[in-house]
Amino acid sequence: MTSRISDTIQRSLRRLKILSNHMAVRRRICSSLVDQSHHGPCITVTPSVGMVDEKVNFDIRGLVAKQIVTVVADVVENGMKFESWCVFQADGNGEINNFSTESIHGTFKGIEPMGLFWSLRCVSAPKKYVRLVKKDVSTPMNFSIKVYPDNQNKATLMHQPLTETSVQRLYKKPGVKRIPLAGKFKGTIFIPEGDGPFPGLIDMYGALVSLVETRAALLASHGYATLALSYLYGEGLPDMVYDADFTYIKEAFEWFIKQDYIDKNRLGTVGISFGGLFSLVLASVFPQVRAAVDINGIPITPEVNTIICDTADWLDKNKVFKAEEGIVIKNVYDCDNPWPVPVRFYFYFPKNERSRAIMTLLFNSNGTPLFNKDIQRTSFLAWQHGAKILVIAGEDDQQMHPKWYTFYYDSCPPQFKANVKVYRYPGAGHMIEPPYIPNTRGVSPGRNRLRTVDFVPEKFYDEDMMVGGWPDKHAHAEEDSWKKILNFLEENVKHVSQEDNPGGEF
């Protein structure tokens, strides 16, 4: 009996030994496979160097199946650090892709391929609102992207990254020339690479800034010779918003389009905010302007006999109010008798030119009267230039009420409505810029700059100013509107012939 038990135990031990040997071999095989194919997590970004309006694709591989990681992006610009982060869960293969993997937590959520860029927030400045603005467009923006283990709000303080990489984003394509202006006109010209002449654009920003080159550099990278024009706050320029001199803007445009590298038959204007107003006005004054882009710009004037009003007296200061996130100015433009901007432009000409301008408007080249002298009937003459107009409107704009774009379109004579396109973006704010640029719901201009806005009461000079826009909706608006702007300019400026130009050359 004892012998049989002993034999049984020995056989069991032998089986256990054989099984143990099999397991050891199996472990060696698995370990070998891991050693050959698994070198730890890695991240790749394509393209690693690209334009700011170009999407990037990043893949994270080599994670454990279903592993949770925190991805952090940051960039330092103008001495300030901007950061974004999100939490991803790898798939069954231990992989993450920004076009298919959902962010479950962070500065953005959901499947947002460019979320790490448009959700960046300043983490190093004392002001509440700090915008990421590239001042030197000749240099790239250098982003770092790091991957940390687990779900960590403060990943950078707790662990070394599992893997990391860098990404460069450009506003100015290599080969694009940048020419700062130092004479009568203030601004910067960007000329595309290659042989001209090129289609020409004038680009203007809003009333709180002096000169922003980012969009002009990007437009030049898309093939347009572009003048980023400064019309406030520089040397020899006005300091008050409603002292902005349209004659200066008009003369700058005339000078620019006479340059040898400009194709005078392919001209357009682009502007945002106060610059959007001037974009429309230039299209009204110059028949040679093929297309005008107005991004949340003022589309109305309070007087039937002037194209723009050079005083802020018509604006109601009492309608400026303070909200939790800053002061709101969008209601100050309410007036009793609004008129759309592209009308009656001849009344703006200097006195010695008015007679000629009015004759041009009221009579055909053969002297046949077009209309009688009733202003109501002649008011739509400026529309007949044939310029195409693209309006981009943020429905959450806290600086320009979006209702005025409805009024603007409705006021367009029926026969010219096909020339006007208005795109509205729910949840988007005032500062709709090229895509993937982070938006802030307000700006912090400071007392000295805010006092230059004529219609803001003094009691608000130390306040922040609301611009509006919710991060994801605003980001989607920037991406979509930029595509529409580029398509609009290609169709109506870049790819047109001289025969299509109703205005002819200067």
C-alpha positions as CSV (number, residue, x, y, z in Angstrom):
1,M,0.0,0.0,0.0
2,T,2.7,2.4,1.0
3,S,4.6,1.4,-2.1
4,R,1.6,2.2,-4.3
5,I,1.2,5.6,-2.7
6,S,4.9,6.3,-3.1
7,D,4.7,5.4,-6.8
8,T,1.7,7.6,-7.3
9,I,3.4,10.5,-5.6
10,Q,6.5,10.0,-7.8
11,R,4.4,9.9,-11.0
12,S,2.7,13.1,-10.0
13,L,5.9,14.8,-9.3
14,R,7.3,13.7,-12.6
15,R,4.2,15.1,-14.3
16,L,4.5,18.3,-12.5
17,K,8.1,18.5,-13.5
18,I,7.2,17.9,-17.2
19,L,4.5,20.5,-16.9
20,S,6.9,22.9,-15.3
21,N,9.4,22.4,-18.1
22,H,6.6,23.1,-20.7
23,M,5.7,26.3,-18.9
24,A,9.3,27.4,-18.7
25,V,9.7,26.9,-22.5
26,R,6.4,28.8,-23.1
27,R,7.6,31.6,-20.9
28,R,10.9,31.8,-22.8
29,I,9.0,31.8,-26.1
30,C,6.7,34.7,-25.0
31,S,9.5,36.6,-23.5
32,S,11.5,36.2,-26.7
33,L,8.5,37.5,-28.8
34,V,8.2,40.5,-26.6
35,D,11.9,41.2,-26.7
36,Q,11.8,41.1,-30.5
37,S,8.7,43.2,-31.2
38,H,8.0,45.3,-28.1
39,H,10.4,48.1,-27.3
40,G,8.0,50.1,-25.1
41,P,5.5,52.8,-26.0
42,C,6.3,55.1,-28.9
43,I,4.4,58.1,-30.5
44,T,4.7,59.2,-34.1
45,V,3.3,62.4,-35.6
46,T,2.6,63.0,-39.3
47,P,3.5,65.6,-40.4
48,S,6.1,66.5,-37.7
49,V,6.6,69.8,-39.5
50,G,3.5,71.4,-41.2
51,M,1.3,74.4,-41.6
52,V,-0.9,75.6,-38.7
53,D,-4.1,75.0,-40.8
54,E,-3.0,71.4,-41.5
55,K,-4.3,68.5,-39.5
56,V,-1.8,66.1,-37.8
57,N,-2.1,62.4,-37.3
58,F,-0.5,60.9,-34.2
59,D,-0.3,57.2,-33.3
60,I,0.7,55.8,-29.9
61,R,1.8,52.2,-30.0
62,G,3.3,49.6,-27.7
63,L,0.9,50.1,-24.8
64,V,-0.8,47.3,-22.9
65,A,-4.2,46.4,-24.2
66,K,-6.8,48.9,-22.8
67,Q,-4.1,50.9,-21.0
68,I,-5.1,54.3,-19.7
69,V,-2.6,57.2,-20.5
70,T,-2.6,60.9,-20.2
71,V,-1.3,62.9,-23.2
72,V,0.0,66.4,-22.6
73,A,0.8,69.0,-25.3
74,D,2.5,72.3,-24.6
75,V,4.1,75.2,-26.4
76,V,5.9,78.4,-25.2
77,E,5.1,81.5,-27.1
78,N,5.9,85.2,-26.2
79,G,7.4,83.9,-22.9
80,M,4.2,82.2,-21.8
81,K,3.5,78.5,-21.6
82,F,0.3,77.0,-23.0
83,E,-0.8,73.5,-22.2
84,S,-3.6,71.0,-23.0
85,W,-4.1,67.4,-21.9
86,C,-6.5,64.5,-22.4
87,V,-6.9,60.9,-21.2
88,F,-7.0,58.1,-23.7
89,Q,-7.6,54.4,-23.4
90,A,-5.7,52.2,-25.8
91,D,-7.5,49.6,-27.9
92,G,-7.1,45.8,-27.6
93,N,-3.8,46.1,-29.5
94,G,-2.4,48.7,-27.2
95,E,-2.8,51.5,-29.8
96,I,-4.2,55.0,-29.8
97,N,-4.9,57.3,-32.8
98,N,-6.2,60.8,-32.5
99,F,-8.7,60.4,-35.4
100,S,-10.4,57.3,-33.8
101,T,-9.7,57.3,-30.1
102,E,-12.0,59.2,-27.7
103,S,-10.7,61.5,-25.1
104,I,-12.5,60.5,-21.9
105,H,-11.2,63.4,-19.8
106,G,-9.1,66.6,-20.1
107,T,-9.2,70.0,-21.8
108,F,-11.4,68.4,-24.5
109,K,-13.6,65.3,-24.7
110,G,-14.7,63.0,-27.5
111,I,-13.1,62.2,-30.8
112,E,-11.4,65.5,-31.6
113,P,-8.4,64.9,-33.9
114,M,-7.0,68.4,-33.3
115,G,-8.2,68.9,-29.7
116,L,-4.7,69.0,-28.2
117,F,-4.1,72.2,-30.3
118,W,-7.4,74.1,-30.0
119,S,-7.8,73.4,-26.3
120,L,-4.5,74.9,-25.3
121,R,-4.7,77.2,-22.3
122,C,-2.1,79.6,-20.8
123,V,-0.7,78.2,-17.5
124,S,1.9,80.9,-16.8
125,A,0.3,84.3,-17.0
126,P,-1.4,86.3,-14.3
127,K,-4.2,87.6,-16.6
128,K,-7.4,85.7,-16.8
129,Y,-7.5,85.7,-20.6
130,V,-4.3,85.2,-22.6
131,R,-4.6,84.4,-26.3
132,L,-2.0,82.3,-28.1
133,V,-0.8,84.7,-30.8
134,K,2.3,84.1,-32.9
135,K,4.1,87.4,-33.2
136,D,7.1,86.3,-35.2
137,V,5.6,84.3,-38.1
138,S,9.1,83.7,-39.5
139,T,9.7,81.1,-36.8
140,P,7.8,77.9,-36.2
141,M,5.7,77.1,-33.1
142,N,7.4,74.3,-31.3
143,F,5.0,71.9,-29.6
144,S,5.9,69.0,-27.4
145,I,3.6,66.0,-26.9
146,K,4.2,63.7,-24.0
147,V,2.5,60.4,-22.9
148,Y,2.2,59.6,-19.2
149,P,0.9,56.5,-17.5
150,D,-2.6,56.4,-16.0
151,N,-5.1,59.3,-15.6
152,Q,-3.2,62.2,-14.1
153,N,-4.3,65.8,-14.0
154,K,-0.7,66.8,-13.0
155,A,1.1,64.2,-15.0
156,T,4.2,66.3,-15.6
157,L,4.8,66.5,-11.8
158,M,4.4,62.8,-11.0
159,H,6.1,60.7,-13.6
160,Q,8.6,60.7,-16.4
161,P,6.8,60.3,-19.8
162,L,6.4,56.9,-21.3
163,T,7.3,58.5,-24.7
164,E,7.3,61.9,-26.2
165,T,7.8,63.8,-29.5
166,S,7.9,67.3,-30.9
167,V,5.8,69.0,-33.6
168,Q,6.5,72.2,-35.5
169,R,3.7,74.3,-36.9
170,L,4.2,77.1,-39.4
171,Y,2.3,80.2,-40.4
172,K,4.7,81.1,-43.2
173,K,5.6,78.4,-45.7
174,P,9.3,78.3,-46.6
175,G,9.9,80.5,-49.6
176,V,7.3,83.1,-48.7
177,K,8.8,86.5,-48.5
178,R,8.1,88.8,-45.6
179,I,8.5,92.6,-46.2
180,P,7.9,95.0,-43.3
181,L,6.7,98.4,-44.3
182,A,8.5,101.4,-42.9
183,G,7.1,104.4,-44.9
184,K,3.8,106.1,-45.0
185,F,1.9,102.8,-44.6
186,K,2.3,100.5,-41.6
187,G,2.1,96.8,-41.9
188,T,3.8,93.8,-43.5
189,I,3.6,92.3,-47.0
190,F,3.8,88.6,-47.7
191,I,4.7,87.4,-51.2
192,P,4.3,83.7,-52.2
193,E,7.2,81.7,-53.6
194,G,7.5,81.6,-57.3
195,D,6.9,84.0,-60.3
196,G,4.2,86.5,-60.1
197,P,2.1,88.4,-60.6
198,F,0.0,87.0,-57.8
199,P,-3.6,87.5,-56.7
200,G,-3.6,90.3,-54.1
201,L,-5.4,90.6,-50.8
202,I,-5.5,93.2,-48.1
203,D,-5.9,91.7,-44.6
204,M,-7.0,93.7,-41.5
205,Y,-7.7,92.8,-37.9
206,G,-9.8,94.4,-35.2
207,A,-9.8,97.6,-33.2
208,L,-8.0,96.3,-30.1
209,V,-4.8,95.2,-31.9
210,S,-2.2,97.1,-34.0
211,L,-0.9,94.5,-36.4
212,V,-1.4,90.7,-36.6
213,E,0.5,88.9,-39.3
214,T,-0.7,85.3,-38.8
215,R,-3.6,85.2,-41.3
216,A,-1.7,87.2,-43.9
217,A,1.3,84.9,-43.7
218,L,-1.0,81.9,-44.1
219,L,-2.9,83.4,-47.0
220,A,0.5,84.0,-48.7
221,S,1.3,80.4,-48.1
222,H,-1.8,79.6,-50.1
223,G,-0.7,81.7,-53.0
224,Y,-1.9,85.2,-52.4
225,A,0.3,88.3,-52.1
226,T,-1.1,89.7,-48.9
227,L,-0.8,93.0,-47.1
228,A,-1.4,92.8,-43.4
229,L,-2.3,96.5,-42.8
230,S,-2.1,98.3,-39.5
231,Y,-4.4,101.3,-39.2
232,L,-4.4,102.0,-35.5
233,Y,-1.9,102.5,-32.6
234,G,1.3,102.6,-34.6
235,E,3.6,105.5,-35.3
236,G,1.6,108.3,-37.1
237,L,-1.6,106.3,-36.7
238,P,-4.7,107.2,-34.6
239,D,-5.1,105.9,-31.1
240,M,-8.9,106.1,-30.9
241,V,-10.9,103.5,-32.8
242,Y,-13.3,105.9,-34.5
243,D,-10.4,108.1,-35.6
244,A,-9.4,105.3,-37.9
245,D,-8.8,107.0,-41.3
246,F,-10.4,105.2,-44.2
247,T,-8.6,107.5,-46.6
248,Y,-5.3,106.0,-45.3
249,I,-6.7,102.5,-45.8
250,K,-7.9,103.4,-49.3
251,E,-4.5,104.8,-50.3
252,A,-2.7,101.8,-48.9
253,F,-4.8,99.5,-51.0
254,E,-4.2,101.6,-54.1
255,W,-0.5,101.6,-53.5
256,F,-0.3,97.9,-52.8
257,I,-2.1,96.8,-55.9
258,K,0.1,98.8,-58.1
259,Q,3.2,96.7,-57.2
260,D,4.7,94.6,-60.0
261,Y,4.0,91.4,-58.2
262,I,0.2,92.0,-58.0
263,D,-2.2,90.9,-60.6
264,K,-4.6,93.9,-60.7
265,N,-7.4,91.7,-62.1
266,R,-7.4,89.4,-59.1
267,L,-8.0,91.4,-56.0
268,G,-9.8,90.8,-52.7
269,T,-10.2,91.9,-49.1
270,V,-10.3,90.1,-45.8
271,G,-11.1,91.5,-42.4
272,I,-12.2,90.6,-38.9
273,S,-14.2,92.8,-36.5
274,F,-13.4,96.4,-37.3
275,G,-11.3,95.2,-40.2
276,G,-14.3,93.3,-41.5
277,L,-16.1,96.7,-41.9
278,F,-13.2,98.1,-43.9
279,S,-13.1,94.9,-46.0
280,L,-16.7,95.6,-47.1
281,V,-16.1,99.3,-47.6
282,L,-13.1,98.7,-49.9
283,A,-15.3,96.3,-51.9
284,S,-17.9,99.1,-52.2
285,V,-15.4,101.8,-53.2
286,F,-13.3,99.8,-55.7
287,P,-15.1,98.0,-58.5
288,Q,-11.9,96.1,-59.1
289,V,-12.3,94.2,-55.8
290,R,-13.5,90.7,-56.8
291,A,-14.4,89.4,-53.3
292,A,-14.6,90.6,-49.7
293,V,-14.5,88.5,-46.6
294,D,-16.1,89.9,-43.5
295,I,-15.5,87.9,-40.3
296,N,-17.8,89.2,-37.5
297,G,-17.4,92.8,-38.8
298,I,-19.7,95.7,-38.6
299,P,-22.1,95.4,-41.6
300,I,-24.2,98.5,-40.9
301,T,-24.0,102.3,-40.9
302,P,-26.5,104.7,-39.2
303,E,-26.8,107.2,-42.0
304,V,-28.3,106.9,-45.4
305,N,-25.8,109.4,-46.9
306,T,-22.5,107.9,-45.7
307,I,-20.9,104.6,-46.2
308,I,-19.1,104.6,-42.8
309,C,-19.6,106.8,-39.9
310,D,-16.5,108.5,-38.6
311,T,-17.9,109.2,-35.1
312,A,-19.0,106.9,-32.3
313,D,-21.8,109.3,-31.3
314,W,-24.4,107.0,-32.9
315,L,-23.4,104.1,-30.6
316,D,-25.3,103.7,-27.3
317,K,-22.8,103.6,-24.4
318,N,-25.7,102.8,-22.0
319,K,-25.9,99.3,-23.7
320,V,-22.5,98.3,-22.6
321,F,-22.9,96.1,-19.6
322,K,-20.8,93.9,-17.4
323,A,-21.3,90.1,-17.4
324,E,-19.5,87.6,-15.2
325,E,-16.8,87.0,-17.9
326,G,-16.3,90.6,-18.9
327,I,-18.1,93.5,-20.5
328,V,-20.4,93.0,-23.4
329,I,-20.7,95.5,-26.2
330,K,-22.7,93.7,-28.9
331,N,-25.9,95.9,-28.3
332,V,-24.3,99.3,-28.8
333,Y,-24.9,99.2,-32.6
334,D,-28.7,99.3,-32.2
335,C,-29.9,102.4,-34.1
336,D,-33.1,103.8,-35.4
337,N,-32.3,103.8,-39.1
338,P,-29.6,101.2,-39.9
339,W,-28.3,100.8,-43.5
340,P,-26.1,98.0,-44.9
341,V,-22.5,99.0,-45.6
342,P,-22.2,98.4,-49.4
343,V,-24.5,101.2,-50.5
344,R,-24.2,105.0,-51.3
345,F,-20.4,104.9,-51.4
346,Y,-20.2,107.9,-53.6
347,F,-21.1,110.2,-50.7
348,Y,-17.9,109.3,-49.0
349,F,-15.6,110.6,-51.7
350,P,-13.8,113.9,-51.1
351,K,-15.8,116.9,-52.2
352,N,-13.8,117.5,-55.4
353,E,-14.5,114.0,-56.5
354,R,-18.2,113.7,-55.6
355,S,-19.6,115.1,-58.8
356,R,-17.7,112.7,-60.9
357,A,-18.5,109.8,-58.6
358,I,-22.2,110.6,-58.6
359,M,-22.3,111.0,-62.4
360,T,-20.6,107.6,-62.7
361,L,-23.3,106.1,-60.4
362,L,-26.3,107.7,-61.9
363,F,-25.6,107.4,-65.6
364,N,-24.4,104.8,-68.0
365,S,-21.3,105.4,-70.1
366,N,-23.5,106.6,-72.9
367,G,-25.2,109.2,-70.6
368,T,-28.5,107.3,-70.2
369,P,-29.8,107.9,-66.7
370,L,-29.8,104.7,-64.5
371,F,-32.1,106.1,-61.8
372,N,-33.7,109.2,-60.6
373,K,-32.2,111.1,-57.7
374,D,-34.2,109.4,-55.1
375,I,-31.6,108.1,-52.6
376,Q,-33.8,105.1,-51.7
377,R,-33.6,103.9,-55.3
378,T,-29.9,104.7,-55.9
379,S,-28.8,103.3,-52.6
380,F,-28.2,99.8,-53.9
381,L,-25.9,100.9,-56.8
382,A,-22.7,99.9,-55.1
383,W,-23.9,96.3,-55.1
384,Q,-23.8,96.3,-58.9
385,H,-19.9,96.1,-58.9
386,G,-20.5,92.4,-58.8
387,A,-18.1,91.8,-55.9
388,K,-18.8,88.5,-54.1
389,I,-19.2,88.9,-50.3
390,L,-18.6,86.2,-47.8
391,V,-19.8,86.8,-44.2
392,I,-18.7,84.6,-41.3
393,A,-20.8,85.1,-38.2
394,G,-20.4,83.6,-34.8
395,E,-23.8,83.2,-33.1
396,D,-22.2,83.6,-29.6
397,D,-20.3,86.8,-30.6
398,Q,-20.4,89.2,-27.6
399,Q,-19.0,92.1,-29.6
400,M,-21.2,92.3,-32.7
401,H,-24.8,91.1,-32.5
402,P,-25.4,88.4,-35.2
403,K,-28.8,89.8,-36.0
404,W,-27.1,92.4,-38.1
405,Y,-26.0,89.8,-40.6
406,T,-29.6,88.9,-41.2
407,F,-30.4,92.5,-41.7
408,Y,-27.5,92.9,-44.1
409,Y,-28.6,90.0,-46.3
410,D,-32.2,91.0,-46.2
411,S,-31.3,94.5,-47.3
412,C,-29.4,93.3,-50.3
413,P,-31.4,94.0,-53.5
414,P,-32.9,90.7,-54.8
415,Q,-31.0,90.8,-58.0
416,F,-27.7,90.8,-56.1
417,K,-28.4,88.3,-53.3
418,A,-26.6,85.6,-55.1
419,N,-23.4,87.6,-54.6
420,V,-23.7,87.4,-50.8
421,K,-23.1,84.3,-48.7
422,V,-23.6,84.3,-44.9
423,Y,-22.5,81.4,-42.8
424,R,-23.5,81.2,-39.2
425,Y,-21.9,79.2,-36.5
426,P,-23.8,78.4,-33.3
427,G,-21.5,78.6,-30.2
428,A,-18.8,80.4,-32.0
429,G,-17.5,83.8,-30.7
430,H,-16.0,86.9,-32.2
431,M,-12.5,85.9,-32.9
432,I,-12.9,83.3,-35.6
433,E,-9.4,82.8,-36.9
434,P,-7.6,80.1,-39.0
435,P,-8.2,76.7,-37.6
436,Y,-6.8,75.0,-34.5
437,I,-5.9,78.3,-32.8
438,P,-7.3,78.1,-29.2
439,N,-10.0,80.6,-28.4
440,T,-10.6,82.4,-25.1
441,R,-14.1,83.7,-24.2
442,G,-12.7,87.1,-23.3
443,V,-9.7,89.4,-23.7
444,S,-7.8,91.4,-21.2
445,P,-6.9,94.6,-23.1
446,G,-5.8,96.6,-20.1
447,R,-6.9,100.1,-19.2
448,N,-4.7,102.0,-21.8
449,R,-6.0,100.0,-24.7
450,L,-9.7,99.8,-23.6
451,R,-9.9,103.5,-23.2
452,T,-9.2,103.8,-27.0
453,V,-12.6,102.2,-27.7
454,D,-14.7,105.4,-28.0
455,F,-18.0,103.9,-26.8
456,V,-16.8,102.0,-23.7
457,P,-17.7,104.0,-20.5
458,E,-14.7,104.9,-18.3
459,K,-16.1,102.8,-15.4
460,F,-15.3,99.7,-17.5
461,Y,-11.7,100.5,-18.4
462,D,-10.2,98.0,-16.0
463,E,-12.5,95.2,-16.9
464,D,-12.0,92.2,-19.2
465,M,-14.0,92.2,-22.5
466,M,-16.2,89.4,-23.7
467,V,-15.7,87.9,-27.1
468,G,-17.6,84.7,-26.7
469,G,-17.3,81.3,-28.2
470,W,-17.4,77.8,-26.6
471,P,-14.2,75.8,-27.1
472,D,-15.3,72.8,-29.2
473,K,-18.0,74.7,-31.2
474,H,-15.7,77.6,-31.8
475,A,-12.9,75.3,-32.9
476,H,-15.3,73.5,-35.4
477,A,-16.4,76.9,-36.7
478,E,-12.8,77.9,-37.3
479,E,-12.0,74.8,-39.2
480,D,-15.1,74.9,-41.4
481,S,-15.1,78.6,-42.0
482,W,-11.4,78.6,-43.0
483,K,-12.2,76.0,-45.7
484,K,-15.1,78.1,-46.9
485,I,-12.8,81.2,-47.0
486,L,-10.1,79.5,-49.0
487,N,-12.6,78.0,-51.4
488,F,-14.4,81.4,-51.8
489,L,-11.1,83.2,-52.5
490,E,-10.0,80.5,-55.0
491,E,-13.2,80.7,-56.9
492,N,-13.6,84.5,-56.9
493,V,-10.1,85.8,-56.8
494,K,-7.4,83.3,-57.7
495,H,-9.1,81.4,-60.6
496,V,-10.7,84.2,-62.5
497,S,-9.7,85.9,-65.8
498,Q,-9.6,89.6,-66.8
499,E,-12.7,89.1,-68.9
500,D,-14.7,88.3,-65.7
501,N,-13.7,91.6,-64.1
502,P,-16.5,94.1,-64.2
503,G,-14.3,96.9,-62.9
504,G,-11.4,96.7,-65.2
505,E,-7.9,97.8,-64.3
506,F,-6.9,100.9,-62.4
